[in-house]
């Protein structure tokens, strides 16, 4: 698991499945949006595996959770 300390909470991301939990056990449903639907997301590594890119993007997103504007994700965090 990756342990993430954000501004709005603390989270874990399972490095195999990408499942996200907020501290206290609540699972967060964060759905990936594939790059062709929203433009490219630059990650500082090269990896062709879409699951790795999904997991890394969730980690980056949660590490900077005060920048999240998606109301679906914010409702789950609160």
N, C-alpha and C positions, 0 to 999 in steps of 0.2 A: 504494500500500500504506500502511496505517496501521502504524506501528512502536510496539509496546507493550512497556514494561519492567515486568514483574511481579516479585513476590517469589520465585516458584518458577522463573522463566525469562523469556526474551525471546521475543516473538512478532511475526508479521506477519499482517495481515488484508488480503486483496485487496478493495479498495473496490468492485469491480464484481461479483465472484462471491461474496464472503464466505468464500472458502477460507482456512483458518488454517494457518500453519506455525510450528513452534517453531524458535528459532535453531538452526542446524545442518542445516536442511532437512527435518526430520520433519513430515509433515502430521498435523494433529490433526483428528479427526472429531468435531465439535461440532454436534449436530443441533438445529435450532430446535424449540421447543415453542410452538405458537401460543397466543395469549392466552386463547382460550376454554377451553383445557385446564388452565391454571394461574392464571388471574386476570390482571389487567392489570399491565403493567410500565410505570411512568412514565418517559418519556424527556423531557428538557427541550426538546423541539422538536415541532412538529406535522408529520407526514408520513404520508400515507395509503399509501405504498408499503411493502408487507410486507418486501421485500428490504432496504430501507434500515433498517427497524426491526431486522431480523435482524443486519445488519452492526454497527449501533451497539450492540446488546445483547452481541454477542461481544466488541467492544472494551472495553465497561464490565466484563464478566465477567473478561476476561484482565488488565485493569489492576488488578483486586482479586483476583488468583488465589489468595491465601492464604485467602480465604473460600469457595473452591470445596469442596463436600462430595460432589459426584457421583463415585462410585467409577470410573465409566467414563472420565470426563475425567481424573481424578487418575492412573489407570493409564497413560494416554497421556503425561502430563507427566513422570512419574518416569523 
